[in-house]
Every structure is written in C-alpha cells, then in structure tokens.
Amino acid sequence: MKNLTSLLLLFVSLNAFPQQKKHHAADQIKSLNWDVIGTVKFELTDKNELLPIYGETIKRFNNSEFDLKGYLIPVKNTAKHAKFLLATLPINQCYFCGQNGIPIMIMVEMNQPIEFTDKPIRVKGTLKLANTNATYAPPVSITKATLII
C-alpha cells in the first residue's frame, strides 16, 4: 500500500507542476535488448489479472546475463536506489498521463545502491521472467545487477 501511495503521489506531482523539459525524439532509448523486452505480450484474464505471455525470443535470455541502457525511475523516495524501474523514456516525459505513451519498463535490483540520475544508465545482471500479475509488479526484471560505466 505504501508503494501504491508513493506512485500515486509521483503521478499527481508530475501532473500538477509544469514539465521543465520538452520531449525530444532523441530522448527515447532504442536497442536490440529493448526490442527483446518489447516482445512480451499481455493477456487480461477473467479474474482481471494481467498476465505476461513470453515468446521464444525473450525466453532464451531467461536466467542469463543481460545488459540494458535506460532511465532510472524511482519506486521509493530515497537518496540511493537498490530497486527501481528502468524505462526507455526519462521520468520527466510524463508517460503516466499518456502524453508520450507508456514506455517499456522493467524492475532492476542492484547489488549496490546507486544515486539517482536523470541521465541514461547501463546495468548488467540476470534477466528474470515471472508469471505474475503485471498489475502489481513488472514481470520482467534484472537481478544481481551492477552499474556499467
């Protein structure tokens, strides 16, 4: 419930204050590895659960080393982040309001916490695919991640 409240506050603050930076097409990160993540499809069940459907493209990377460049999206209000979302667009793009669409996001769990930055970062770790309801947590994650400089 605490995480939901934090995300709701983030959503409200993004909509309540004018954006400092305008969208530039060059801000969106594109790569072959993001294309692999983008192959995940979702199915809405009768129980109103959003379940991931994994194709062979992404399944072959499950439990393997995987690196990805993206923007850090905090899930907690802290100075350093050990667990966060990684997205193809920066947080100031206001994707929650639908202005620029919803970017692909995955959960990242770092070995060591890192400072927030609005610049793209690159992480490397183990790609994990979960068969859980995507309404509550991203089904794709990178665990045991390290920052690549």
N, C-alpha and C positions, 0 to 999 in steps of 0.2 A: 504494500500500500504506500510505503514511503517513497519507493521509486516512481510509482504512478503519480504521486503528488509532485515530485521533482520534475517529471516530464511535463506535467500539466503547467507548472509554473514557467518552465522553459518555453512552452508553446505560447502562453499568454504574453510573456515578455518579448518574444520575437514579433508578435503581432501588435503590441502596444507601443513600441518605440520604432521610429523610422530606421530603416536599414542604412548603415553607413556606407556600404559598398554595393555597387550595382553588379548584376550578373554579367559575366563575360564568358563567352563560349569556351575560352581557353582555361577557365577555372575547373571545368569538369575533367576528371581523370579518366582516361581510357587506356586499357591494356588487355593483353590476351588473358591474363589471370582474372581480371574483372569480367571478361566475356565468359569465362568458365563459371564464375559465381552467378552470372546472369542467366545461366541455363536452368536454374532452379525454378520450377513452376509450383503453383499452389492450388489446392482444392479445398473448397468450402464444404464441410460435411453437414449432415442433417442436424448434428449437435452444435452447429455454429462454430466449429473448430476449423482453423486454417492450417491445413497440413501440407508439408513440403512434398514435392514429387521430384526425386533426383534421377536424372538421366545418366547414361554411361559416361558422358563427358566429365561430369564432376565426381562421380563415384570412384573413378580411378585415382583421384587425388585424396580420397578419404584416408585419414590416419597417416598421411605423408607430409613431408616438409613442403611448405607453400609460402611464397612471399607476395606481399601486396602493398602497393602505394596508395594512400588515401588521406582523408582528413579526419582528425580526431574529433569525435562527438562525445562529450562527457555524459555519463549516466549518473554521476554524483558530483556534488559541489565540493570539490577538494582541490588542493594545490597540485597534487601529483595524482596520476591516474594509473592504476594497475588493471582496471577493467573498464572498457569503453567501446563505443561503436566506431567503426571505420566506414567512411562513406566516400562516394565519388564526387560529392559537392561539399564545399565548406559550410559550416554552420550558419553563416550569415546569408545564405541563399534562400532561407525561409521555405524549405521544402515541405514543412508541416502544413503551411497554408495553401499549398497546391500551386504556388506561383511558378515554380520551375519543375514541377513533377516530383515524384518521390524517388530518390536515388537508391541504388542498391546499398544495403548496409549489412555488415557482419559484426559479431561480437569478437573482441580481442581481449585475451587475458595474458598480460605481460609477466615475465619472470621478475622484473624490477619495475616499480612505478616510474612514469615519465612525466615531465612538466607539460602542461597544456601549451599548444601552439596552434596558430591559425594557418600555418604553412603545412603543405603535404608532408607526411612522414611515410617511411617504409618499414614494414615489420616482417619478420620471418618466424614461423613456428609450425605447429602441427595442425593441419586442416581437419576439423571435426564436423560431421553431419549428424544432426539429431532428428529423430522422428517425433518431434513435439509440436504442440500448438504454437504456431508462429505469432499468434495474437499476443502472447505473453513474453516471448523471448525469440531473438533471431535463431533460426535453426542451424545456420552456418556460423562456425567460429574458428578462430585460430587461437590455439592454446600454447602455453610454454613459449610465448613469443619474445623475441628480442628486437631492439631497435637497430635498423641497418642505417649507418651514416654514410 
